[in-house]
Amino acid sequence: MPTIVPLSAVDPQHVEDLLDAAFEPERRGRTSYRIREGTDWLPMLSFAALDDEDWLVGSIQVWPVALAAPDGRAHPLLMVGPVAVLPAHQGEGYGKALMAAALGAIDPAAALPQVLIGDPPYYGRFGFVEAPRGWHCPGPWEPERLLVRCNNPAILPPAGMLGPWAGAASRLAN
Protein backbone atom coordinates (compact mmCIF):
# COMPACT_ATOMS: atom_id res chain seq x y z
CA MET A 1 0.00 0.00 0.00
CA PRO A 2 1.32 3.46 -0.82
CA THR A 3 1.88 6.00 1.89
CA ILE A 4 0.18 9.27 0.96
CA VAL A 5 1.65 12.47 2.42
CA PRO A 6 1.11 16.17 1.73
CA LEU A 7 3.13 17.21 -1.29
CA SER A 8 4.47 20.13 0.73
CA ALA A 9 6.40 17.58 2.87
CA VAL A 10 8.51 16.55 -0.15
CA ASP A 11 11.59 18.33 -1.49
CA PRO A 12 10.41 20.34 -4.53
CA GLN A 13 13.42 19.15 -6.57
CA HIS A 14 12.39 15.53 -6.01
CA VAL A 15 8.94 16.38 -7.36
CA GLU A 16 10.46 18.03 -10.44
CA ASP A 17 12.67 14.99 -11.01
CA LEU A 18 9.62 12.72 -10.72
CA LEU A 19 7.67 14.83 -13.22
CA ASP A 20 10.60 14.75 -15.66
CA ALA A 21 10.82 10.95 -15.34
CA ALA A 22 7.07 10.50 -15.82
CA PHE A 23 6.51 13.06 -18.59
CA GLU A 24 9.92 14.10 -19.97
CA PRO A 25 11.39 17.59 -19.49
CA GLU A 26 9.41 18.88 -22.50
CA ARG A 27 6.29 18.65 -20.30
CA ARG A 28 6.57 22.37 -19.53
CA GLY A 29 5.44 23.17 -23.08
CA ARG A 30 2.13 21.35 -22.70
CA THR A 31 -1.20 23.14 -22.79
CA SER A 32 -1.96 22.26 -19.16
CA TYR A 33 1.05 24.36 -18.10
CA ARG A 34 -0.34 27.33 -20.01
CA ILE A 35 -3.74 26.93 -18.34
CA ARG A 36 -2.26 27.21 -14.85
CA GLU A 37 0.56 29.61 -15.69
CA GLY A 38 1.46 32.00 -12.89
CA THR A 39 -0.44 30.09 -10.20
CA ASP A 40 0.78 27.78 -7.46
CA TRP A 41 -0.57 24.33 -6.70
CA LEU A 42 -2.85 24.14 -3.68
CA PRO A 43 -1.06 22.52 -0.73
CA MET A 44 -4.27 21.28 0.93
CA LEU A 45 -5.24 19.30 -2.20
CA SER A 46 -1.84 18.11 -3.47
CA PHE A 47 -0.18 14.87 -2.37
CA ALA A 48 2.81 12.56 -2.81
CA ALA A 49 2.94 8.77 -2.83
CA LEU A 50 5.82 6.97 -1.14
CA ASP A 51 6.73 3.32 -1.57
CA ASP A 52 7.52 0.88 1.25
CA GLU A 53 11.00 2.36 1.57
CA ASP A 54 9.67 5.96 1.70
CA TRP A 55 10.90 6.79 -1.81
CA LEU A 56 8.83 9.27 -3.82
CA VAL A 57 7.09 7.32 -6.60
CA GLY A 58 4.10 9.53 -7.39
CA SER A 59 2.54 12.95 -6.99
CA ILE A 60 -0.65 14.83 -7.74
CA GLN A 61 -1.13 18.56 -7.84
CA VAL A 62 -4.34 20.56 -7.88
CA TRP A 63 -4.34 24.11 -9.21
CA PRO A 64 -6.73 27.08 -9.17
CA VAL A 65 -7.91 27.85 -12.70
CA ALA A 66 -10.91 29.57 -14.21
CA LEU A 67 -13.05 29.41 -17.31
CA ALA A 68 -13.43 32.87 -18.85
CA ALA A 69 -16.90 32.88 -20.39
CA PRO A 70 -17.76 34.96 -23.47
CA ASP A 71 -19.77 37.34 -21.22
CA GLY A 72 -16.56 38.20 -19.33
CA ARG A 73 -17.39 36.30 -16.17
CA ALA A 74 -14.74 34.02 -14.67
CA HIS A 75 -15.93 30.64 -13.40
CA PRO A 76 -13.47 29.18 -10.85
CA LEU A 77 -12.40 25.56 -11.24
CA LEU A 78 -9.80 23.22 -9.80
CA MET A 79 -7.37 21.70 -12.30
CA VAL A 80 -6.28 18.20 -11.32
CA GLY A 81 -2.86 17.17 -12.48
CA PRO A 82 -0.35 16.30 -13.28
CA VAL A 83 -0.88 12.87 -11.81
CA ALA A 84 2.63 11.45 -12.06
CA VAL A 85 3.93 7.98 -11.23
CA LEU A 86 7.43 6.76 -11.96
CA PRO A 87 7.27 4.51 -15.04
CA ALA A 88 8.60 1.48 -13.11
CA HIS A 89 5.67 1.78 -10.67
CA GLN A 90 2.80 2.49 -13.05
CA GLY A 91 -0.06 0.03 -12.76
CA GLU A 92 0.61 -0.59 -9.06
CA GLY A 93 -2.24 1.58 -7.72
CA TYR A 94 -0.30 4.73 -6.91
CA GLY A 95 -2.27 6.87 -9.37
CA LYS A 96 -5.61 5.65 -7.97
CA ALA A 97 -4.45 6.34 -4.41
CA LEU A 98 -3.33 9.85 -5.36
CA MET A 99 -6.61 10.59 -7.14
CA ALA A 100 -8.58 9.32 -4.13
CA ALA A 101 -6.54 11.53 -1.78
CA ALA A 102 -6.89 14.69 -3.85
CA LEU A 103 -10.57 14.27 -4.68
CA GLY A 104 -11.31 13.18 -1.12
CA ALA A 105 -9.71 16.36 0.24
CA ILE A 106 -12.14 18.56 -1.70
CA ASP A 107 -14.91 19.72 0.62
CA PRO A 108 -18.15 18.38 -0.90
CA ALA A 109 -20.11 21.24 0.66
CA ALA A 110 -18.04 23.81 -1.23
CA ALA A 111 -16.69 21.82 -4.15
CA LEU A 112 -15.62 23.67 -7.23
CA PRO A 113 -15.87 21.76 -10.50
CA GLN A 114 -12.65 19.93 -11.34
CA VAL A 115 -11.06 19.83 -14.78
CA LEU A 116 -8.15 17.92 -16.28
CA ILE A 117 -6.66 16.87 -19.57
CA GLY A 118 -6.34 13.10 -19.64
CA ASP A 119 -7.44 9.65 -20.67
CA PRO A 120 -11.27 9.38 -20.52
CA PRO A 121 -11.41 5.66 -19.61
CA TYR A 122 -8.95 6.10 -16.74
CA TYR A 123 -10.43 9.28 -15.26
CA GLY A 124 -14.03 8.26 -15.96
CA ARG A 125 -13.84 5.90 -12.96
CA PHE A 126 -13.44 9.02 -10.78
CA GLY A 127 -16.50 10.75 -12.23
CA PHE A 128 -14.82 12.80 -14.98
CA VAL A 129 -16.70 13.25 -18.25
CA GLU A 130 -16.01 15.18 -21.43
CA ALA A 131 -16.17 18.94 -20.88
CA PRO A 132 -18.61 21.01 -22.93
CA ARG A 133 -17.35 21.29 -26.51
CA GLY A 134 -17.48 25.08 -26.22
CA TRP A 135 -14.58 25.06 -23.74
CA HIS A 136 -11.20 26.00 -25.15
CA CYS A 137 -7.58 25.79 -24.06
CA PRO A 138 -4.67 28.18 -24.72
CA GLY A 139 -2.79 25.70 -26.87
CA PRO A 140 -3.34 22.41 -28.64
CA TRP A 141 -5.66 19.87 -27.01
CA GLU A 142 -7.95 17.07 -28.00
CA PRO A 143 -11.55 17.96 -27.03
CA GLU A 144 -12.36 14.38 -25.97
CA ARG A 145 -9.47 14.52 -23.45
CA LEU A 146 -10.64 17.74 -21.76
CA LEU A 147 -12.58 16.32 -18.83
CA VAL A 148 -14.68 17.80 -16.04
CA ARG A 149 -16.13 16.51 -12.77
CA CYS A 150 -19.01 18.38 -11.21
CA ASN A 151 -21.84 17.42 -8.86
CA ASN A 152 -24.25 19.65 -10.79
CA PRO A 153 -23.27 19.86 -14.47
CA ALA A 154 -26.10 22.34 -15.08
CA ILE A 155 -23.95 25.07 -13.49
CA LEU A 156 -21.15 24.62 -16.04
CA PRO A 157 -20.92 27.37 -18.63
CA PRO A 158 -21.27 26.04 -22.18
CA ALA A 159 -18.31 28.03 -23.52
CA GLY A 160 -15.15 29.78 -22.45
CA MET A 161 -11.35 29.77 -22.32
CA LEU A 162 -9.45 27.99 -19.56
CA GLY A 163 -6.68 29.89 -17.81
CA PRO A 164 -5.22 30.80 -14.43
CA TRP A 165 -7.48 31.97 -11.63
CA ALA A 166 -5.64 35.08 -10.47
CA GLY A 167 -5.57 35.63 -6.72
CA ALA A 168 -7.19 32.26 -6.00
CA ALA A 169 -4.76 31.12 -3.31
CA SER A 170 -5.68 33.97 -0.97
CA ARG A 171 -9.40 33.46 -1.63
CA LEU A 172 -9.22 29.71 -0.99
CA ALA A 173 -7.19 30.14 2.21
CA ASN A 174 -9.92 32.27 3.82
C-alpha positions in Angstrom: 0.0 0.0 0.0 1.3 3.5 -0.8 1.9 6.0 1.9 0.2 9.3 1.0 1.6 12.5 2.4 1.1 16.2 1.7 3.1 17.2 -1.3 4.5 20.1 0.7 6.4 17.6 2.9 8.5 16.6 -0.2 11.6 18.3 -1.5 10.4 20.3 -4.5 13.4 19.2 -6.6 12.4 15.5 -6.0 8.9 16.4 -7.4 10.5 18.0 -10.4 12.7 15.0 -11.0 9.6 12.7 -10.7 7.7 14.8 -13.2 10.6 14.8 -15.7 10.8 10.9 -15.3 7.1 10.5 -15.8 6.5 13.1 -18.6 9.9 14.1 -20.0 11.4 17.6 -19.5 9.4 18.9 -22.5 6.3 18.7 -20.3 6.6 22.4 -19.5 5.4 23.2 -23.1 2.1 21.3 -22.7 -1.2 23.1 -22.8 -2.0 22.3 -19.2 1.0 24.4 -18.1 -0.3 27.3 -20.0 -3.7 26.9 -18.3 -2.3 27.2 -14.8 0.6 29.6 -15.7 1.5 32.0 -12.9 -0.4 30.1 -10.2 0.8 27.8 -7.5 -0.6 24.3 -6.7 -2.8 24.1 -3.7 -1.1 22.5 -0.7 -4.3 21.3 0.9 -5.2 19.3 -2.2 -1.8 18.1 -3.5 -0.2 14.9 -2.4 2.8 12.6 -2.8 2.9 8.8 -2.8 5.8 7.0 -1.1 6.7 3.3 -1.6 7.5 0.9 1.2 11.0 2.4 1.6 9.7 6.0 1.7 10.9 6.8 -1.8 8.8 9.3 -3.8 7.1 7.3 -6.6 4.1 9.5 -7.4 2.5 12.9 -7.0 -0.6 14.8 -7.7 -1.1 18.6 -7.8 -4.3 20.6 -7.9 -4.3 24.1 -9.2 -6.7 27.1 -9.2 -7.9 27.9 -12.7 -10.9 29.6 -14.2 -13.0 29.4 -17.3 -13.4 32.9 -18.9 -16.9 32.9 -20.4 -17.8 35.0 -23.5 -19.8 37.3 -21.2 -16.6 38.2 -19.3 -17.4 36.3 -16.2 -14.7 34.0 -14.7 -15.9 30.6 -13.4 -13.5 29.2 -10.9 -12.4 25.6 -11.2 -9.8 23.2 -9.8 -7.4 21.7 -12.3 -6.3 18.2 -11.3 -2.9 17.2 -12.5 -0.4 16.3 -13.3 -0.9 12.9 -11.8 2.6 11.5 -12.1 3.9 8.0 -11.2 7.4 6.8 -12.0 7.3 4.5 -15.0 8.6 1.5 -13.1 5.7 1.8 -10.7 2.8 2.5 -13.0 -0.1 0.0 -12.8 0.6 -0.6 -9.1 -2.2 1.6 -7.7 -0.3 4.7 -6.9 -2.3 6.9 -9.4 -5.6 5.6 -8.0 -4.5 6.3 -4.4 -3.3 9.8 -5.4 -6.6 10.6 -7.1 -8.6 9.3 -4.1 -6.5 11.5 -1.8 -6.9 14.7 -3.9 -10.6 14.3 -4.7 -11.3 13.2 -1.1 -9.7 16.4 0.2 -12.1 18.6 -1.7 -14.9 19.7 0.6 -18.2 18.4 -0.9 -20.1 21.2 0.7 -18.0 23.8 -1.2 -16.7 21.8 -4.1 -15.6 23.7 -7.2 -15.9 21.8 -10.5 -12.7 19.9 -11.3 -11.1 19.8 -14.8 -8.2 17.9 -16.3 -6.7 16.9 -19.6 -6.3 13.1 -19.6 -7.4 9.6 -20.7 -11.3 9.4 -20.5 -11.4 5.7 -19.6 -9.0 6.1 -16.7 -10.4 9.3 -15.3 -14.0 8.3 -16.0 -13.8 5.9 -13.0 -13.4 9.0 -10.8 -16.5 10.7 -12.2 -14.8 12.8 -15.0 -16.7 13.2 -18.3 -16.0 15.2 -21.4 -16.2 18.9 -20.9 -18.6 21.0 -22.9 -17.3 21.3 -26.5 -17.5 25.1 -26.2 -14.6 25.1 -23.7 -11.2 26.0 -25.2 -7.6 25.8 -24.1 -4.7 28.2 -24.7 -2.8 25.7 -26.9 -3.3 22.4 -28.6 -5.7 19.9 -27.0 -8.0 17.1 -28.0 -11.5 18.0 -27.0 -12.4 14.4 -26.0 -9.5 14.5 -23.5 -10.6 17.7 -21.8 -12.6 16.3 -18.8 -14.7 17.8 -16.0 -16.1 16.5 -12.8 -19.0 18.4 -11.2 -21.8 17.4 -8.9 -24.3 19.6 -10.8 -23.3 19.9 -14.5 -26.1 22.3 -15.1 -23.9 25.1 -13.5 -21.2 24.6 -16.0 -20.9 27.4 -18.6 -21.3 26.0 -22.2 -18.3 28.0 -23.5 -15.1 29.8 -22.5 -11.4 29.8 -22.3 -9.4 28.0 -19.6 -6.7 29.9 -17.8 -5.2 30.8 -14.4 -7.5 32.0 -11.6 -5.6 35.1 -10.5 -5.6 35.6 -6.7 -7.2 32.3 -6.0 -4.8 31.1 -3.3 -5.7 34.0 -1.0 -9.4 33.5 -1.6 -9.2 29.7 -1.0 -7.2 30.1 2.2 -9.9 32.3 3.8 
